[in-house]
Amino acid sequence: MPHIDLIKKVDEVLDGPSPLCIVSAGDPVLRREAFPFDGQLDDGRLHHLVEAMRETMQKTKGAVGLAAPQVGIPLQLAVLGTSRELDVRLTEQGEKPVPFTVLINPSYKPVDTRHTASFEGCLSVPGWQAVVIRTDRIELTCDDEAGRRVEEEYSGLAARIMQHEIDHLAGTLYLDRAEIRSLSSLEEAIQRWRPAGLEVAARELGFTLPGPKSGG
């Protein structure tokens, strides 16, 4: 996409409603690899887009990440972070909250062979969740909003969110990786399977969880 076309698209999105409109599955932008960021947007426009995506994510209940293609912009940009409400629950459970993070041109590689399973949802596939098995610890490489190169290891929830958002930038939805027999309405996932646990869900719905060899 020529730079001027991308700038026009970003301006159209930013001039639209706030919070930004989320693109739903079926829109081709979610199935195409996003363009690398190479300075197409000036600093002010990039900052405006990041802040608009941050506001949209934080005002959408349950959201922990948002990729630019989800607001119709085919750019290698994503934001993520847990809400204050979720931070409290995570801390009570002995897990680490995920601070607000900007990913530009991100990539990752597994650090070890450990995999974990968890229900995931997506703003672009509203009303549904399914179990996705992902590597538990990754080495992330990306640029931040200021253009600084970041190379850091992440594990647990942060690693899962990053993999989910980086998938979006490659035209991949979480359903492409899901244990499809686990597909559940949001209500069923939250009210039935979250309290029951993944082992019960796997047994009752007929899907496989990672075994000892993969560290699950």
N, C-alpha and C positions, 0 to 999 in steps of 0.2 A: 504494500500500500504506500503510495507517495506520501511524503511528510505532510503536504498541505491537506490531503484527504484525512489523515489521522487527526490533524489539528482541528479540522472542521467537525469531525465526529466527536472529539472531546468537547469542543465548545457547545455542540448541540446537546450533549448529555449534561454538561454543567449548567446550561441555560434552562434545562427542563426542571421537573418537580424535584423537591427535596423532602425526604430522602430520595435517592436515585431509584429509578425503576429497575427491577430485577428481571433479567431475560430468562425465560422458561425453556426447559428441554424441548427440542424441536426447532429452535433457532439455529441456523448454521454456524453462527459465531461461536457456539459452544462446542462445535465439532471440528474446528480448524485450529492449527497451531498458531499461537499468537506471535506477533512480530517482536523481535528483540528491541529493547529500548536502546537507542543510540543517539540520544539528544534531540529527538523529534520535537519534544516539548520543552519550552523554556522553563526556567526554575519556578517562576510564578505559577504557570499553568500546571506543572507537575505537582506542586504543593497543593494547589486548589483541588486537583483531582484526588490526591491522597486523602485530604481532609474530608472531601465529599464521600469517598468510599468508607472512611473511618466512621463518619456520622451515620451512614446508611447501615453499616454493620452493627454499630452500637444501639441503634434504634430498632433493630429487628430482633424480636425475641428469640433467644436460643442461638443466635449467630455467633460464630467464633472465627470466621474468616470470610473473605470476599475477594474474588479475582476480577480483574478488569473485564474479561470477556463476559462476566455475569451482568455487567451493566452495559454491554454492547460494544465494548472497546477492545479490539484485538491486539492488546499490548501485554508484554511480559511483566506484569505488575500485579501484586496481590498484597492485601493487608490481613492481619490476624491478631487475635488477642481475646482473652476471656473477660467477661463482664465482672463487675464488683460482686454481684449476687453469686455468680458461679465461683469466683475466687474464694468466697467464704466456704462454700461446700467443698471445694477442692482441698482447702487448708484443713478442714475438719476431717477429711478422709486421708490426710497425710500426703496429698499430692501437690505439685507445684502449679500455681496459677501461671498463665501465659501472658507476659506483658505485650503491649501493643508493638507490633513489628511490621516493617515494610520490606517486602521482597521485590527486587528488581532483577530481571534476568536470572532467576534462581535455578539451581540444579542440586542434586544430592546423590549420595551413594551410601549404601548400608555400611555400618561400622562392624556388625557381627551378623550371625545367622539367626538371632532371636527374632521371632515374630509374635505378634499379639493380635487378638480379635476384638472388635468392638462394633456396636451399632453406629452407623453414620447416617446423617441426613444431608440435605443440600437445599439451599434457598432456590435453586433452579429446578428442583424436583420436589415441590412442596407437598407435604402430607404423608410422606413415606420415609421409612428408614430400613436399612439392611446391614447385615454384618459384613465387614471388610477386614481381611487379614493383611496386615502391613508389617514391615520391618520396624522393630521397636526403637532402634537407635540409628541416627543418620548423621552424616557429615554434610552440612549445608554450605553451599557456596553461592553468594549473590552480591549484589550491590545494594546499599541502603539509599534513602532518599537524597542524601548529600553526595552520593557518588563514591562513597568509601567501599572498598572490597571487604566482604565479611566471609570468614571461614570459621565455622563453629559447629560443635556437636550438640545434638538435641536428642532427647528421649521422651518416651511416654506421650502425653497428650500433645505437647508442642510438636513432636516429630510427626504425629498422625495428622494434625492440622496442616502442617507444611506439605506433606505428601499429597493431601487432598487438594490443596490450592495449586500446587505445581502441576498436578494432573490436569486441572482446568486449563492451564496455559499450554498444554499439549493437545487439547481437544478431547480429553478423557473425562467422563463422568464417573462418579463413585460406583454407579450401578454396573459399569463395565468390569469392575474388580470384585463385585459383591458375591457372597454366597447367596445365589438368587432364591433358594428355598427359604431363606431367612427374611425375605421381603415382608414387611409388616407396616400396617398403617401407623402413623405417628402415635395414635392413642394406644394401640396394642403394644408398640415398642416400649412406651413409657410406663403404662399401667400394668401390663402383664409381664413383659420380659425383663425389664430393668430390675424389678423386685425378685423375680424368679432366678435370674442369673443366666449367663451364656450357656452353661452346660445343659441346663434344663431346656432352654430354647433350641439348642442343637438337637437334643434328643427328640423333642416334641415335633419340631419342624423338619427334621431329617437332613441337616447339613453337618459338615465336618469342621471341627476346630483344629488349630495347629497342635501337633503332638509333641512329645518330649524331644524328638530329634531336632525340631525347629525352635525349641525353647519355650513353647506355649504351656 
